[in-house]
Amino acid sequence: MSVNETVENKNQLDDRAEILELYKDLRVTDVRDGMDWVGMHGYGTVSHEIKPLFRTKVVGIARTARYLPFEGPAPKVTGDEYTAWVKWYYSEVCNDPWGHDIEEGDFVCLDVAGIDVGLLGSNNTLDFKGKGARGYLTNGGGVRDTDEVIMQKIPVWSKFVSQGMDQARIRYHEKDIPISIGGVAIYPGDVVVADGDGVVVVPRKLAREVARYAHQELQGDKEGRRRHYEKLGIELDETVL
């Protein structure tokens, strides 16, 4: 790693809490507007094919990893022998070393190559939540046990949901690298904002400038909607105050 890269990484660590605070109240639409204000009209919006498992809002810092299709072959065993093979598979082929690195405020972004597989589930997402993960973004299935995941309020944005386990379907490849999800390049440390309108990713180097104009648009929206509330006799709520 070069001196410049080392300094940049240190700066990102130093301002992490400040960036999360800057973005905590911003909606996806505000951030989209902020991106437009700095000339990034054609960039940052993740494909509309990727949708929330349930309607919620998350702001976080991208933690990235990439998985690839398992080339095979699938084992020719069943029963107890298959159980032993699965144990080996999770130990040696498909694991989640990025999970050991999670920090408070991380938005886990997983490039799973569009594979129909439940890499995330009701169990491991609770483990990651306890370490500080705020939400997940994938470009395939990526999530199963969805009734429990919703009940546990684990935010996930994915292309679809899955039934199958990892074995013989997917393998871990690398972490902390640039990935592509929904037509957007996501680098470790980028700002990810997601809600019912989808997902938008802000390059870390533009985070402060984008936030400035995003807040400008949010404030204008609040003021305009508050006037409508008052005219219509609607009780004021936190979205207009």
C-alpha positions as CSV (number, residue, x, y, z in Angstrom):
1,M,0.0,0.0,0.0
2,S,1.3,3.4,-1.0
3,V,1.8,6.3,1.4
4,N,-1.1,8.2,-0.2
5,E,-3.4,5.1,0.1
6,T,-2.4,4.8,3.8
7,V,-3.2,8.5,4.5
8,E,-6.5,8.2,2.7
9,N,-7.5,5.1,4.7
10,K,-6.6,6.9,7.9
11,N,-8.7,9.9,6.9
12,Q,-11.7,7.7,6.2
13,L,-11.4,6.1,9.6
14,D,-11.1,9.5,11.3
15,D,-14.2,10.9,9.7
16,R,-16.4,7.8,9.7
17,A,-18.6,8.8,12.6
18,E,-19.0,12.3,11.2
19,I,-20.1,11.0,7.8
20,L,-22.7,8.7,9.3
21,E,-24.0,11.7,11.3
22,L,-24.2,13.8,8.2
23,Y,-26.3,11.3,6.4
24,K,-28.5,9.8,9.2
25,D,-31.6,12.0,8.3
26,L,-31.2,12.0,4.6
27,R,-33.6,10.1,2.3
28,V,-32.5,8.3,-0.9
29,T,-34.2,11.1,-2.9
30,D,-32.3,13.8,-1.0
31,V,-29.0,12.0,-1.7
32,R,-29.9,11.4,-5.3
33,D,-30.5,15.2,-5.6
34,G,-27.2,15.9,-3.9
35,M,-25.4,13.7,-6.4
36,D,-27.1,15.6,-9.3
37,W,-25.9,18.9,-7.7
38,V,-22.3,17.8,-7.9
39,G,-22.7,16.7,-11.6
40,M,-23.2,12.9,-10.9
41,H,-26.5,12.7,-12.7
42,G,-25.8,9.3,-14.3
43,Y,-24.2,7.6,-11.4
44,G,-24.9,6.2,-8.0
45,T,-28.5,4.8,-8.3
46,V,-28.5,1.0,-7.9
47,S,-30.7,-0.9,-10.4
48,H,-34.4,-0.8,-9.6
49,E,-34.4,-4.6,-9.9
50,I,-32.9,-4.6,-6.5
51,K,-35.6,-4.1,-3.9
52,P,-36.0,-4.0,-0.1
53,L,-37.1,-7.1,1.7
54,F,-39.3,-4.8,3.7
55,R,-39.7,-1.0,3.9
56,T,-37.1,0.6,6.1
57,K,-34.3,3.1,5.9
58,V,-30.5,2.5,6.4
59,V,-27.4,4.7,6.1
60,G,-24.1,3.0,6.4
61,I,-20.5,2.7,5.2
62,A,-19.8,0.1,2.5
63,R,-18.0,-3.1,3.5
64,T,-17.5,-5.2,0.4
65,A,-17.0,-8.8,-0.6
66,R,-17.2,-10.9,-3.7
67,Y,-18.5,-14.5,-4.2
68,L,-18.3,-16.6,-7.3
69,P,-20.3,-19.6,-8.6
70,F,-19.0,-23.0,-7.3
71,E,-17.5,-24.8,-10.3
72,G,-18.3,-28.2,-8.8
73,P,-18.6,-31.1,-8.9
74,A,-21.3,-31.6,-6.3
75,P,-20.5,-34.5,-4.0
76,K,-21.9,-38.0,-4.8
77,V,-22.8,-38.6,-1.2
78,T,-26.0,-38.3,0.9
79,G,-27.0,-38.5,4.5
80,D,-24.3,-38.4,7.2
81,E,-21.5,-38.4,4.5
82,Y,-23.1,-35.2,3.1
83,T,-23.2,-33.7,6.5
84,A,-19.4,-34.2,6.8
85,W,-18.9,-32.8,3.3
86,V,-21.0,-29.7,4.2
87,K,-18.9,-29.1,7.3
88,W,-15.8,-29.1,5.1
89,Y,-17.5,-26.8,2.5
90,Y,-18.2,-24.1,5.0
91,S,-14.8,-24.3,6.4
92,E,-12.8,-24.3,3.2
93,V,-14.9,-23.1,0.3
94,C,-17.8,-20.8,1.3
95,N,-17.2,-18.7,4.4
96,D,-17.4,-15.1,5.4
97,P,-14.1,-13.7,6.6
98,W,-15.4,-10.2,6.1
99,G,-17.8,-10.9,9.0
100,H,-14.9,-10.8,11.4
101,D,-14.1,-7.2,10.3
102,I,-17.5,-5.6,10.7
103,E,-17.6,-2.2,12.5
104,E,-20.5,-0.3,13.8
105,G,-22.2,1.5,10.9
106,D,-21.2,-1.0,8.2
107,F,-23.5,-1.6,5.2
108,V,-22.5,-5.0,3.9
109,C,-22.4,-5.1,0.1
110,L,-22.0,-8.5,-1.4
111,D,-21.4,-9.2,-5.1
112,V,-22.8,-12.7,-5.5
113,A,-22.7,-12.8,-9.3
114,G,-26.5,-13.1,-9.5
115,I,-26.6,-16.5,-7.9
116,D,-29.8,-17.9,-6.5
117,V,-28.5,-18.8,-3.0
118,G,-29.3,-17.8,0.6
119,L,-25.9,-16.5,1.6
120,L,-27.7,-14.5,4.3
121,G,-30.2,-15.9,6.7
122,S,-31.9,-15.6,10.1
123,N,-28.9,-16.8,12.0
124,N,-25.7,-15.2,10.6
125,T,-27.3,-11.8,10.1
126,L,-28.0,-11.7,13.9
127,D,-24.3,-12.3,14.5
128,F,-23.3,-9.5,12.1
129,K,-26.0,-7.2,13.6
130,G,-24.4,-7.7,17.0
131,K,-21.1,-6.5,15.5
132,G,-22.6,-3.4,14.1
133,A,-23.8,-4.2,10.6
134,R,-26.8,-2.0,9.6
135,G,-27.9,-3.5,6.4
136,Y,-27.1,-5.7,3.4
137,L,-27.1,-5.2,-0.4
138,T,-26.7,-8.0,-2.9
139,N,-27.1,-8.5,-6.6
140,G,-28.6,-12.0,-6.5
141,G,-30.8,-13.8,-4.0
142,G,-28.5,-13.5,-1.0
143,V,-31.2,-14.0,1.6
144,R,-33.4,-16.8,2.9
145,D,-35.4,-17.4,6.1
146,T,-37.1,-14.2,5.2
147,D,-40.0,-14.4,7.6
148,E,-37.5,-14.5,10.5
149,V,-35.2,-11.9,8.9
150,I,-38.2,-9.5,8.6
151,M,-39.3,-10.3,12.2
152,Q,-35.7,-9.6,13.4
153,K,-35.7,-6.3,11.5
154,I,-32.6,-7.1,9.4
155,P,-32.7,-4.7,6.4
156,V,-31.8,-6.4,3.1
157,W,-31.9,-5.1,-0.5
158,S,-31.6,-7.9,-3.0
159,K,-32.7,-8.9,-6.5
160,F,-34.8,-11.8,-5.2
161,V,-35.0,-14.1,-2.2
162,S,-33.7,-17.7,-2.2
163,Q,-34.3,-21.1,-0.7
164,G,-31.1,-22.9,-1.2
165,M,-28.1,-23.1,1.1
166,D,-24.5,-22.2,0.0
167,Q,-23.0,-25.6,-0.6
168,A,-22.4,-26.6,-4.2
169,R,-23.7,-23.2,-5.3
170,I,-21.3,-20.4,-4.3
171,R,-17.8,-19.9,-3.0
172,Y,-16.1,-17.0,-1.3
173,H,-13.5,-15.1,-3.4
174,E,-12.3,-11.9,-1.8
175,K,-13.1,-9.0,0.4
176,D,-12.5,-5.2,0.8
177,I,-12.3,-4.7,-2.9
178,P,-14.3,-2.7,-5.5
179,I,-17.4,-4.5,-6.6
180,S,-20.3,-3.9,-8.9
181,I,-24.0,-4.1,-7.9
182,G,-26.9,-2.9,-10.0
183,G,-24.7,-1.0,-12.4
184,V,-22.8,0.9,-9.6
185,A,-19.2,0.5,-8.6
186,I,-19.0,0.2,-4.8
187,Y,-15.7,0.8,-3.1
188,P,-15.0,0.0,0.6
189,G,-15.8,3.1,2.6
190,D,-18.4,4.6,0.2
191,V,-21.6,5.9,1.7
192,V,-24.7,3.7,1.1
193,V,-28.2,5.1,1.6
194,A,-31.2,2.8,1.2
195,D,-35.0,3.1,1.8
196,G,-38.2,2.3,0.0
197,D,-37.1,4.2,-3.0
198,G,-34.1,1.9,-3.5
199,V,-30.4,2.4,-3.0
200,V,-27.9,5.1,-3.8
201,V,-24.2,5.0,-3.4
202,V,-22.0,8.1,-2.8
203,P,-18.2,7.9,-3.5
204,R,-16.5,8.6,-0.2
205,K,-14.5,11.5,-1.8
206,L,-17.8,13.3,-2.6
207,A,-19.6,12.5,0.6
208,R,-19.4,15.9,2.3
209,E,-20.3,17.9,-0.9
210,V,-23.2,15.6,-1.7
211,A,-24.5,15.8,1.9
212,R,-24.4,19.6,1.7
213,Y,-26.8,19.8,-1.2
214,A,-28.9,16.8,-0.1
215,H,-29.6,18.7,3.2
216,Q,-30.5,21.8,1.2
217,E,-33.1,19.7,-0.8
218,L,-34.4,18.0,2.3
219,Q,-34.9,21.3,4.1
220,G,-36.8,22.8,1.2
221,D,-39.0,19.7,1.0
222,K,-39.8,19.9,4.7
223,E,-40.7,23.6,4.5
224,G,-43.0,23.1,1.5
225,R,-44.7,20.0,3.0
226,R,-45.2,21.8,6.3
227,R,-47.1,24.6,4.6
228,H,-49.3,22.0,3.0
229,Y,-49.8,20.2,6.4
230,E,-50.9,23.5,8.0
231,K,-53.2,24.4,5.2
232,L,-54.8,20.9,5.2
233,G,-55.0,20.7,9.0
234,I,-52.7,17.7,9.2
235,E,-50.9,17.2,12.5
236,L,-47.2,18.1,12.1
237,D,-44.9,15.1,12.4
238,E,-41.1,14.6,12.4
239,T,-40.9,14.5,8.6
240,V,-41.8,18.3,8.4
241,L,-40.3,19.6,11.7
